[in-house]
């Protein structure tokens, strides 16, 4: 007997703004009851007849948990892969041919299988997703998949019993509850990211999800070039000199610093969203580790004083860059490296490793602003910063 194919989908729940369920998992009994409601909905939406495969001809497998879209939209579709693995064992235990309903719920809030636990704090949003899949012989699964694509977009609303069960069980109101295919979900998230100004990010995510063996490029709204290759997203180091050469249109140092801060803010947003979707941002020419991108400029001179770490800051963003420098005898400084903490891990773990890498004093000398050199072409340092921590 050939291996069954899967036609995955989700039940998408749209909650009112500011409303969140107290829990994101269903017990085993709750998951079983919900799965039966979902099976009734799918039988209504995808009936058997006139040469078309029907929902009742396939096994229905349901995960009794609610996930943010970022947890589903990850390379390799790990949640659906885990559901397929659970399905394999469930089929082996149950036996039979088609039409079964298998639900996987939690025990004391813990889901079965590695990676199935919801991560509600990843990137909280108003839409939560409950994954499910059909499992059937190839011809049935393929036919159901094709029908799902056309039916769900036109009339994929969940039935009133399903919506009522979810509202009573989770204790939250629902704006909408509807069935979506994976392609529907991709289209929805694409629209949301494009509306927020992150169309380039979606292009990278699309490659990772649907075309992982291809390569492609995209430009962000602020002109940063992103490149997808070998399953990873790449970009250049966020060096101020490179930004100034391409984008700085004014000579005023304060305006340049503000523009550069905005460029770094977009980078932080991109890095955070990619990480949430299970992708890391790889910096070409990075001399640091994964937690902190580093641009190496020079080796420490043993004849000069111990290197120091200078923290550049921007309003609302905190520390946006760290310069490693040695003081020169006649004044001024010799720059050894520039680094960019993109998140709290970069500050807490990357910066201490940067200090060890260059033999620098681990104390950050906070500059209180983004400091440029005399020509305004590179990040600089000042001999006596206003605040020392």
ZIUR-V471115 format. One record per pair of residues at least 12 apart in sequence whose C-alpha atoms are under 6 Angstrom apart, sorted by the first residue. I is the first residue (numbers start at 1). GAP is how many residues later the second one is. Records with the same first field share a line. If there is no record, write none. Layout:
I->GAP / GAP
//
This chain:
4->131 / 132 / 133
5->130 / 131 / 133 / 136
6->128 / 129
7->126 / 127 / 134 / 138
8->124 / 125
9->123 / 124 / 171 / 172 / 173
10->120 / 121 / 122 / 169 / 170
11->118 / 119 / 167 / 168
12->116 / 117 / 165 / 166
13->114 / 115 / 163 / 164
14->112 / 113 / 160 / 161 / 162
15->111 / 159 / 160
21->149
24->41 / 42
25->40
26->38 / 39 / 79 / 80
27->78 / 79
28->77 / 78
31->33 / 72 / 74
32->71
37->125
41->118
43->12
53->87
56->43
57->41 / 42
58->40 / 41 / 76 / 77 / 78
59->39 / 40 / 41 / 42 / 75 / 76
60->41 / 73 / 74
61->41 / 42 / 71 / 72
62->41 / 70
63->41 / 68 / 69
64->40 / 41
65->65
66->62 / 63 / 64
67->51 / 61 / 62
68->60
70->207
74->203 / 204
75->133 / 134
152->27 / 28
156->22 / 23
157->21
158->19 / 20
190->12
200->18 / 19 / 20
212->19
215->13 / 14
216->12
233->48
234->47 / 48 / 49
235->48
236->47 / 48
237->46
240->138
241->136 / 137
257->113
268->74
291->55 / 59
292->49 / 54 / 58
293->46 / 47
294->44 / 45
295->42 / 43
296->41
297->39 / 40
298->38
306->54
307->18 / 19 / 53
308->16 / 17 / 52 / 53
309->14 / 15 / 55
310->12 / 13 / 54 / 55 / 56
311->54 / 55 / 56
312->55 / 57 / 58
313->55 / 56 / 57
314->55
320->20
321->18 / 19
322->16 / 17
323->14 / 15
324->12 / 13
365->23
366->21 / 22
367->18
//
